[in-house]
């Protein structure tokens, strides 16, 4: 049973990349643009953004799945919630900490995947079409490998 729960958690984590892409493209850049806009046009010295409210929007299903995942006893819903929570933690570390440097925890990372990830996200902010988070089109990784530029 433990392998089944691990599979559900990991599968949910992977599935969340597609959910993120869809939500970012059609909802955040659609009818909820008013919450996401300040992420693309931040004000100097701004600590929190309206965009940060998406944390609560995405955390809600995970919390509900935790609750229903232990009712009446531990079941698969808990592990779907766990996969969503792990993806949320990865999103925070990758997007807010690493890419946008909202905290100075992951400075000096030199791996070409992470440099490519920054390039892909930067292209999104300059009108590109990269709406996902962890899946990076190969061309950005290739550019990062070939480039000697730093991203600080």
JOCOR-V693774 format. One line per field, one symbol per residue. ss: DSSP state (h for helix, s for strand, l for the rest). psi: psi as a letter, one per 40 degrees, with the letter a starting at -180 (. if undefined). A space follows every 50 residues. Layout:
# JOCOR-V693774
ss=???
psi=???
This chain:
# JOCOR-V693774
ss=lhhhhhhhhhhhhhhhhhhhhhhhhhhhhhhlhhhhhhhhlllllllllh hhhhhhhhhhhhhhhhhhlllllllhhhhhhhhhhhhhhhhhhhhhhhhl lllllllllllhhhhhhhhhhhhhhllllllllllllhhhhhhhhhllll ll
psi=ddddddddddddddddddddddddddddebefdddddeddgiihehdiid dedddddddddddddddeeeheihadddddddddddddddddddddddde feifdfieheiddddddddddddddfeaeheaddhhhddddddddeieii f.
